[in-house]
Amino acid sequence: MPPLHSLDTATLLKGYAAHEFTPRDVLISLFRHIESWEAQTPPLGGLWQLNPDRALAEADAATVRWKNNTPKGSLDGIPATIKELIATKGLPIPQGTIATPKTLAPADSPITARLNEAGAILFARTTVPDLGMLSSGLSSFHPLTRNPWNLAANPGGSSAGAAAAAAAEYGPIHVGTDIGGSVRLPAAWCGLVGFKPTQGRIPIDPYYIGRCAGPMTRTVEDAARAMAVLSLPDARDATSLPHENIDWSQPIGSPSGLRIGIMMDAGCGIPLEPAIATTIERAAKLFEHHGATIIPVKPVLDRALLDGCDAFWQARAWAELLDYPDDKREQILPAVLNWAKRGQNVSGVDAVRGLGGSFTIRQRCAALFETVDVVLSPVTPVVSFPADWASPVNDPARPFEHIAYTLPWNFSDQPAACLNAGFGPGFDGKTMPIGLQIITPRFADQRALQLARWFEQHSDATITHWPQPDQTA
C-alpha cells in the first residue's frame, strides 16, 4: 500500500470508513514525510503555522467520529492546507512580507469556515511572496519555497507554498487564490491540477475584480471534492454566485462534437518555449482523435491591454502601500516595492483606462466563445525558472510578461482548469512538468473539470509517481 500521506481523498475516506487506518495514522505519516522534505539541502519550504499538536488533536477527534460511524462532513479527517492570505481566526495574515502588522484575524474566511465544517484538518497554511504580488516562492517573511521536482527551480506563485505542498504529497487538498494566474501558474510548474472557477463560484473575503480561490490537487477527483465544499454559500462575498447543487464528480463521456479552440499565441509577453508548444498541440490532437473539432483561435490580449492592466495594478498597489509607515514600506521585497513605486507616476486617467481594458478583455472573451465551446492553451510560456528569481523574467519593470495566457480569464470571469500534459527541459536542462489550460464559458465550471478529468483519464502524461525527498540527505 502507498504511504498514507500520499493517498487521495476517496481512498482515505474509504479507509476511515472500513477502519483500516485512522486520521491519526495519516497525520503521523504526513508529519514524518514533511520532516524528510525539510531535511533536504536546501529544504523545500512551503508551510507556515504548521501545528502538529493541534492537528493531531483534531485527527483524534475525527478518529473517534469514524469509529462511531458519525463523520462530521464530507472531508472528515482529510489533511488540507490553505494559502496564508486566507484568514484563519486567531492567526495573523502576514501577506508574505515582514512589513505588515501581524494582526490576528477576527474570524475565519469563508474558505476556512467551509473546510472546518466539512471536517478537514487544516494542519498548516502555505507560503506566498510579498503581498501575493509575484509568481514566485520568494518572500521577505517566509523562507524561500522551492519546487519539489527540482529544488533549484521555482514553484511559481503567488500560491507558491500550496503548489509545493501538493506536489510533495503533503495530503490531498490545498487551496490557493488567483487574480492573474496564481493558482494555475504554480500548478502547471508543479504538475498539478489547478482550478480557477467562475468568479463568485467560491465565496471569498476580501473580494475584488478578478480574485478567485481554487483547489490545487494531484487529481481532478480531489479538486472536484474540494469544490463541493468550497462552493457552498457565504453571504460575506457580495460578488458570489447563487449556490448551485453541482455534481462536481460527474464524468463526461467524450469530447466528441465539441468545437475546441486552440490558442497558441497569447498576443504579447514571453515567447512560448518549443517544448510547451509541442505538448499543447499533442494534447489538442488527443481531443481531435476523440471527435472534437480543433479550431486555431487568435489571442484576446495585446500589448496595450497588458500594459494597461499593469498600470492599474501599480496604482492600486501604491495606494495600499501609502498606508504603510515609510520604514515598514521599505522592508518589502525590492521586486515588489520597485514595481509598486511606479504607481505614483500613473495618472488617474491612465489607471481608469487600464481598468477599462479589463472590460475590453471581457468583450473579446465573450465574442470568442460565440465561435467555440472550449479553449485549450498553454498555462505558462516557460517550463521553469530559478528558485530565487521573482518571476520568469526576474525584472520588476516587466512583472506581467508571463501571465498573458492566464490573465484574460480572470477579467472575463471564466472557469479555467489546468493539469499536466507532458514534460520538457527546464532552465537548467532538468525535466519538468508542462501544464495544459482548459477554459470554458462563464458559469460552465462543471464542464471545465469534466474535460480535465477526461484528459487525465486518456492522456499518457498523467502523473502517477510524485517527487520524493532524498532519503540519503
C-alpha positions as CSV (number, residue, x, y, z in Angstrom):
1,M,0.0,0.0,0.0
2,P,1.3,3.5,-0.8
3,P,2.2,5.7,2.2
4,L,-0.9,7.1,3.9
5,H,0.0,10.7,3.4
6,S,0.1,10.1,-0.4
7,L,-3.5,8.7,-0.7
8,D,-6.2,10.6,-2.4
9,T,-9.4,11.8,-0.7
10,A,-11.6,8.9,-1.8
11,T,-9.1,6.3,-0.7
12,L,-8.6,8.0,2.7
13,L,-12.4,8.2,3.3
14,K,-12.8,4.6,2.3
15,G,-10.0,3.5,4.7
16,Y,-11.5,5.5,7.5
17,A,-15.0,4.0,7.0
18,A,-13.6,0.5,6.8
19,H,-11.4,1.1,10.0
20,E,-8.3,0.1,8.0
21,F,-6.4,3.2,9.4
22,T,-7.3,6.4,11.2
23,P,-6.9,10.1,10.7
24,R,-4.2,10.0,13.4
25,D,-2.3,7.3,11.4
26,V,-2.4,9.6,8.3
27,L,-1.2,12.7,10.2
28,I,1.7,10.8,11.7
29,S,2.7,9.6,8.3
30,L,2.4,13.1,6.9
31,F,4.5,14.8,9.6
32,R,7.3,12.3,9.1
33,H,7.2,12.9,5.4
34,I,7.3,16.7,5.9
35,E,10.3,16.2,8.2
36,S,12.1,14.3,5.4
37,W,11.5,17.1,2.9
38,E,12.6,19.8,5.3
39,A,15.8,17.7,6.0
40,Q,16.9,18.2,2.4
41,T,19.6,20.6,1.4
42,P,18.2,23.0,0.6
43,P,14.8,22.4,2.3
44,L,11.6,22.5,0.3
45,G,9.7,25.1,2.4
46,G,6.1,26.0,1.6
47,L,4.5,25.6,5.0
48,W,3.7,28.2,7.7
49,Q,1.9,27.9,11.0
50,L,2.5,24.1,11.0
51,N,0.9,22.9,14.2
52,P,1.3,19.1,14.7
53,D,-0.2,19.1,18.2
54,R,-3.3,20.9,17.2
55,A,-3.7,18.8,14.0
56,L,-3.2,15.5,15.9
57,A,-5.9,16.6,18.4
58,E,-8.2,17.2,15.5
59,A,-7.2,13.9,14.0
60,D,-8.0,12.1,17.3
61,A,-11.5,13.7,17.3
62,A,-12.1,12.6,13.7
63,T,-10.8,9.1,14.6
64,V,-13.5,8.8,17.3
65,R,-16.2,10.0,14.9
66,W,-15.2,7.5,12.3
67,K,-15.0,4.7,14.9
68,N,-18.6,5.6,15.8
69,N,-19.5,5.9,12.1
70,T,-20.6,9.5,12.6
71,P,-18.3,11.6,10.3
72,K,-18.6,15.3,10.7
73,G,-18.7,16.1,7.0
74,S,-17.5,15.1,3.5
75,L,-13.9,15.7,4.3
76,D,-13.7,14.5,7.9
77,G,-10.1,13.7,8.8
78,I,-8.7,14.8,5.4
79,P,-5.4,16.7,5.7
80,A,-5.6,20.1,3.9
81,T,-3.8,23.4,3.7
82,I,-4.9,26.9,2.9
83,K,-2.9,29.8,1.5
84,E,-1.6,32.2,4.1
85,L,-3.7,35.1,2.6
86,I,-6.9,33.2,3.5
87,A,-7.9,34.2,7.0
88,T,-8.0,31.8,9.9
89,K,-9.4,33.1,13.2
90,G,-6.8,33.9,15.8
91,L,-3.8,33.8,13.3
92,P,-2.1,36.7,11.6
93,I,-2.1,37.3,7.8
94,P,1.5,38.5,7.1
95,Q,0.9,38.5,3.3
96,G,4.3,37.2,2.7
97,T,6.1,40.3,3.9
98,I,7.9,41.4,7.1
99,A,6.3,44.9,6.5
100,T,2.8,44.1,7.6
101,P,1.5,44.3,11.2
102,K,0.8,40.8,12.4
103,T,-2.8,41.5,13.5
104,L,-4.8,38.4,14.4
105,A,-7.7,37.6,12.1
106,P,-11.0,38.1,13.9
107,A,-12.9,35.4,12.0
108,D,-12.4,32.5,9.6
109,S,-12.7,33.3,5.9
110,P,-15.5,31.6,4.0
111,I,-13.0,29.1,2.7
112,T,-11.6,28.2,6.1
113,A,-15.1,28.0,7.6
114,R,-16.3,25.6,4.9
115,L,-13.3,23.3,5.2
116,N,-13.7,23.2,9.0
117,E,-17.4,22.5,8.8
118,A,-16.6,19.6,6.4
119,G,-14.1,18.1,8.9
120,A,-10.9,18.8,7.0
121,I,-7.8,19.0,9.2
122,L,-6.1,22.3,8.3
123,F,-2.7,21.3,9.6
124,A,-0.8,24.3,8.1
125,R,-1.0,27.4,6.0
126,T,1.1,27.8,2.9
127,T,3.6,30.5,1.9
128,V,3.2,33.4,-0.5
129,P,5.5,36.1,-1.9
130,D,5.3,39.7,-0.6
131,L,1.7,40.9,-0.8
132,G,0.9,38.0,-3.1
133,M,2.3,40.1,-6.0
134,L,4.9,37.7,-7.6
135,S,4.7,34.4,-9.5
136,S,7.4,33.1,-7.2
137,G,8.3,31.4,-3.9
138,L,10.4,34.4,-3.0
139,S,9.4,36.3,0.2
140,S,10.8,38.7,2.8
141,F,8.9,36.9,5.6
142,H,8.9,33.2,4.6
143,P,11.9,31.1,3.8
144,L,12.4,30.5,0.1
145,T,9.8,28.0,-1.3
146,R,11.1,25.6,-3.9
147,N,9.7,23.2,-6.5
148,P,9.7,19.5,-5.4
149,W,10.5,18.4,-8.9
150,N,13.8,20.3,-8.8
151,L,14.8,22.2,-5.7
152,A,16.8,24.6,-7.9
153,A,13.6,25.6,-9.6
154,N,10.8,28.0,-8.6
155,P,7.3,26.6,-7.8
156,G,5.7,29.8,-9.1
157,G,3.2,31.8,-7.2
158,S,1.6,33.5,-5.7
159,S,0.2,30.2,-4.4
160,A,3.8,29.0,-4.0
161,G,3.6,27.0,-0.8
162,A,0.3,25.4,-1.9
163,A,1.9,24.1,-5.1
164,A,5.0,22.8,-3.3
165,A,2.9,21.1,-0.6
166,A,0.6,19.5,-3.1
167,A,3.4,18.2,-5.4
168,A,5.4,17.0,-2.3
169,E,2.4,14.8,-1.3
170,Y,1.5,16.8,1.8
171,G,-2.0,15.4,1.8
172,P,-4.6,15.6,-1.0
173,I,-6.2,19.1,-0.8
174,H,-4.7,22.5,-0.9
175,V,-6.4,25.9,-1.6
176,G,-4.8,28.9,-3.3
177,T,-6.1,32.2,-4.7
178,D,-5.8,33.5,-8.3
179,I,-6.2,37.0,-9.7
180,G,-4.0,36.7,-12.8
181,G,-2.8,33.0,-12.7
182,S,-1.8,32.5,-9.1
183,V,-3.4,29.1,-8.9
184,R,-2.8,27.9,-12.4
185,L,0.8,29.0,-12.9
186,P,2.3,27.2,-9.9
187,A,0.0,24.3,-10.6
188,A,1.5,24.0,-14.1
189,W,5.1,24.4,-12.9
190,C,4.5,21.7,-10.3
191,G,2.5,19.2,-12.4
192,L,-0.8,19.7,-10.5
193,V,-4.5,20.2,-11.2
194,G,-5.3,23.8,-10.5
195,F,-8.8,25.2,-10.9
196,K,-9.8,28.9,-11.2
197,P,-13.6,28.8,-11.2
198,T,-16.0,31.4,-12.4
199,Q,-15.5,34.5,-10.1
200,G,-18.0,34.2,-7.3
201,R,-18.4,30.4,-7.5
202,I,-16.3,30.1,-4.4
203,P,-17.2,32.8,-1.9
204,I,-14.1,34.7,-0.8
205,D,-13.3,37.6,1.6
206,P,-11.9,40.1,0.7
207,Y,-13.2,40.1,-2.8
208,Y,-12.3,42.3,-5.7
209,I,-12.1,42.3,-9.5
210,G,-10.7,39.0,-10.9
211,R,-9.9,37.5,-7.5
212,C,-10.9,33.8,-7.1
213,A,-10.0,30.9,-4.9
214,G,-9.4,27.4,-6.2
215,P,-8.2,23.9,-5.3
216,M,-4.7,22.7,-6.1
217,T,-4.5,18.9,-6.1
218,R,-2.8,16.0,-7.7
219,T,-6.0,14.6,-9.2
220,V,-9.1,16.1,-10.8
221,E,-11.3,14.0,-8.4
222,D,-9.7,15.7,-5.4
223,A,-10.3,19.1,-7.0
224,A,-14.0,18.1,-7.5
225,R,-14.4,17.0,-3.9
226,A,-12.9,20.3,-2.7
227,M,-15.2,22.3,-5.0
228,A,-18.3,20.6,-3.5
229,V,-17.2,22.1,-0.1
230,L,-15.6,25.4,-1.2
231,S,-18.6,26.5,-3.4
232,L,-21.1,26.4,-0.5
233,P,-22.7,29.8,0.0
234,D,-21.4,32.6,2.3
235,A,-23.1,36.0,2.4
236,R,-19.9,37.8,3.2
237,D,-19.0,37.7,-0.5
238,A,-21.3,40.2,-2.2
239,T,-19.9,39.1,-5.6
240,S,-20.7,35.4,-5.1
241,L,-23.0,33.5,-7.4
242,P,-26.3,31.9,-6.3
243,H,-25.4,28.5,-5.0
244,E,-26.0,25.5,-7.3
245,N,-26.1,21.9,-6.4
246,I,-23.5,20.8,-8.9
247,D,-22.3,17.2,-9.2
248,W,-18.7,18.1,-9.4
249,S,-17.6,14.5,-9.8
250,Q,-19.9,13.7,-12.7
251,P,-17.8,12.4,-15.6
252,I,-18.1,13.3,-19.3
253,G,-18.5,10.6,-21.9
254,S,-16.5,12.1,-24.7
255,P,-15.4,15.5,-26.2
256,S,-16.9,14.3,-29.5
257,G,-18.7,17.2,-31.3
258,L,-17.1,20.0,-29.3
259,R,-15.6,23.0,-31.1
260,I,-12.3,23.4,-29.3
261,G,-10.3,26.5,-29.9
262,I,-6.5,26.2,-29.5
263,M,-4.8,29.5,-28.6
264,M,-1.1,29.1,-29.1
265,D,-0.3,32.8,-29.3
266,A,-1.0,34.8,-26.2
267,G,-0.8,38.1,-28.1
268,C,2.1,39.5,-26.0
269,G,4.6,38.5,-23.3
270,I,7.4,36.0,-23.2
271,P,7.7,33.9,-26.4
272,L,6.4,30.3,-26.0
273,E,9.1,27.7,-25.5
274,P,9.1,25.0,-28.1
275,A,8.6,22.1,-25.7
276,I,5.4,23.7,-24.4
277,A,4.1,24.3,-27.9
278,T,4.7,20.7,-28.8
279,T,3.0,19.5,-25.7
280,I,-0.2,21.6,-26.1
281,E,-0.5,20.7,-29.8
282,R,-0.3,17.0,-28.9
283,A,-3.0,17.4,-26.2
284,A,-5.2,19.1,-28.8
285,K,-4.7,16.1,-31.2
286,L,-5.9,13.8,-28.4
287,F,-9.2,15.7,-28.2
288,E,-9.4,15.7,-32.0
289,H,-8.8,11.9,-32.2
290,H,-11.9,11.5,-30.0
291,G,-14.2,13.5,-32.2
292,A,-13.6,17.2,-31.3
293,T,-13.1,19.8,-33.9
294,I,-9.9,21.8,-33.3
295,I,-10.0,25.4,-34.4
296,P,-7.0,27.8,-34.2
297,V,-8.1,31.0,-32.4
298,K,-6.5,34.4,-32.1
299,P,-5.4,35.9,-28.8
300,V,-7.7,38.0,-26.7
301,L,-4.9,40.0,-25.2
302,D,-2.5,42.5,-26.7
303,R,0.4,44.7,-25.6
304,A,-1.7,47.8,-24.9
305,L,-4.2,45.8,-22.8
306,L,-1.5,44.1,-20.8
307,D,0.4,47.3,-20.1
308,G,-2.9,48.9,-19.1
309,C,-3.5,46.2,-16.6
310,D,0.0,46.7,-15.3
311,A,-0.6,50.4,-14.8
312,F,-3.9,49.9,-13.0
313,W,-2.3,47.3,-10.6
314,Q,0.7,49.5,-10.0
315,A,-1.6,52.4,-9.0
316,R,-3.7,50.1,-6.8
317,A,-0.6,48.6,-5.1
318,W,0.9,52.0,-4.5
319,A,-2.3,53.4,-3.0
320,E,-2.3,50.5,-0.5
321,L,1.4,51.0,0.3
322,L,0.9,54.7,1.1
323,D,-0.8,53.5,4.3
324,Y,2.4,51.8,5.4
325,P,4.9,53.8,7.6
326,D,8.0,54.7,5.5
327,D,10.3,52.4,7.4
328,K,7.9,49.5,7.0
329,R,7.3,50.1,3.3
330,E,11.0,49.9,2.6
331,Q,11.1,46.4,4.1
332,I,9.0,45.0,1.3
333,L,10.8,42.8,-1.2
334,P,12.5,45.1,-3.8
335,A,11.0,43.3,-6.7
336,V,7.5,44.2,-5.4
337,L,8.3,47.6,-4.0
338,N,10.1,48.9,-7.0
339,W,7.2,47.8,-9.2
340,A,4.6,49.3,-7.0
341,K,6.5,52.6,-6.7
342,R,5.9,53.1,-10.4
343,G,2.3,53.5,-9.5
344,Q,3.0,57.0,-8.1
345,N,3.5,58.1,-11.7
346,V,0.3,56.6,-13.0
347,S,-2.3,59.3,-13.6
348,G,-5.9,58.8,-12.6
349,V,-6.8,58.8,-16.3
350,D,-4.3,56.1,-17.1
351,A,-5.4,54.0,-14.1
352,V,-9.0,54.2,-15.2
353,R,-8.1,53.4,-18.8
354,G,-6.1,50.4,-17.5
355,L,-9.2,49.2,-15.6
356,G,-11.4,49.9,-18.6
357,G,-9.2,47.5,-20.6
358,S,-10.5,44.6,-18.4
359,F,-13.9,45.2,-20.0
360,T,-12.4,45.0,-23.5
361,I,-10.9,41.7,-22.5
362,R,-14.3,40.6,-21.2
363,Q,-15.9,41.5,-24.5
364,R,-13.3,39.7,-26.6
365,C,-13.6,36.6,-24.5
366,A,-17.4,36.6,-24.8
367,A,-17.1,37.0,-28.6
368,L,-14.6,34.1,-28.8
369,F,-17.0,31.8,-27.1
370,E,-19.6,32.6,-29.7
371,T,-17.4,30.6,-32.1
372,V,-16.0,27.8,-29.9
373,D,-17.2,25.7,-26.9
374,V,-13.9,25.3,-25.2
375,V,-10.4,26.8,-25.5
376,L,-7.1,25.0,-24.9
377,S,-3.9,26.9,-24.3
378,P,-0.6,26.8,-22.5
379,V,-0.7,28.0,-18.9
380,T,2.8,29.5,-18.9
381,P,5.3,30.3,-21.7
382,V,8.3,28.8,-19.9
383,V,9.0,25.3,-18.5
384,S,10.8,26.5,-15.4
385,F,13.0,29.3,-13.9
386,P,15.4,29.6,-10.9
387,A,14.1,29.3,-7.4
388,D,15.5,32.6,-6.2
389,W,14.0,34.6,-9.1
390,A,11.0,36.9,-8.6
391,S,9.4,35.9,-11.9
392,P,10.4,34.1,-15.1
393,V,12.0,37.3,-16.4
394,N,13.2,38.5,-12.9
395,D,12.6,42.1,-13.8
396,P,10.4,44.3,-11.7
397,A,9.8,46.5,-14.7
398,R,8.2,43.6,-16.6
399,P,6.2,41.6,-14.0
400,F,3.3,40.6,-16.2
401,E,5.2,39.1,-19.2
402,H,4.5,35.5,-18.1
403,I,0.7,35.8,-17.3
404,A,-0.7,36.5,-20.8
405,Y,-2.2,33.0,-21.1
406,T,-3.9,33.2,-17.7
407,L,-4.9,36.8,-17.0
408,P,-7.7,37.1,-19.5
409,W,-9.9,34.5,-17.9
410,N,-9.8,36.3,-14.6
411,F,-11.1,39.5,-16.1
412,S,-13.7,37.6,-18.1
413,D,-14.8,35.7,-15.0
414,Q,-14.4,32.4,-16.9
415,P,-13.5,29.0,-15.4
416,A,-10.1,27.7,-16.3
417,A,-8.6,24.4,-15.2
418,C,-5.0,23.3,-15.7
419,L,-3.4,19.9,-15.4
420,N,-0.2,18.2,-16.5
421,A,0.1,17.4,-20.2
422,G,3.7,16.4,-20.6
423,F,7.3,17.2,-19.6
424,G,10.1,19.2,-21.1
425,P,13.6,20.6,-20.3
426,G,13.6,23.4,-17.7
427,F,16.0,26.3,-17.4
428,D,18.8,24.0,-16.2
429,G,18.0,21.1,-18.5
430,K,16.2,19.0,-15.9
431,T,12.9,17.5,-16.9
432,M,9.9,19.4,-15.6
433,P,6.1,19.3,-15.9
434,I,4.2,21.2,-18.6
435,G,0.6,22.3,-18.0
436,L,-2.5,22.4,-20.3
437,Q,-5.2,25.0,-19.7
438,I,-8.8,24.2,-20.4
439,I,-11.1,27.2,-20.5
440,T,-14.9,27.0,-20.7
441,P,-17.7,29.7,-20.9
442,R,-18.7,31.6,-17.9
443,F,-20.6,29.5,-15.3
444,A,-19.6,26.2,-17.1
445,D,-17.4,25.2,-14.2
446,Q,-18.5,21.7,-14.2
447,R,-17.7,21.3,-17.8
448,A,-14.1,22.5,-17.3
449,L,-13.5,19.9,-14.6
450,Q,-15.2,17.2,-16.7
451,L,-12.9,17.9,-19.6
452,A,-9.9,17.9,-17.3
453,R,-11.0,14.6,-15.9
454,W,-11.4,13.2,-19.4
455,F,-7.9,14.3,-20.4
456,E,-6.5,12.9,-17.1
457,Q,-8.0,9.5,-17.9
458,H,-6.9,9.4,-21.6
459,S,-3.6,11.2,-21.6
460,D,-0.3,9.3,-21.1
461,A,1.1,12.4,-19.3
462,T,-1.0,11.8,-16.1
463,I,1.5,11.7,-13.2
464,T,1.4,8.6,-11.0
465,H,4.8,9.0,-9.3
466,W,5.4,12.3,-7.5
467,P,8.8,13.6,-6.4
468,Q,10.2,12.2,-3.1
469,P,12.7,13.6,-0.7
470,D,16.3,12.2,-1.0
471,Q,16.5,9.6,1.8
472,T,20.3,9.9,1.8
473,A,20.1,13.6,2.8
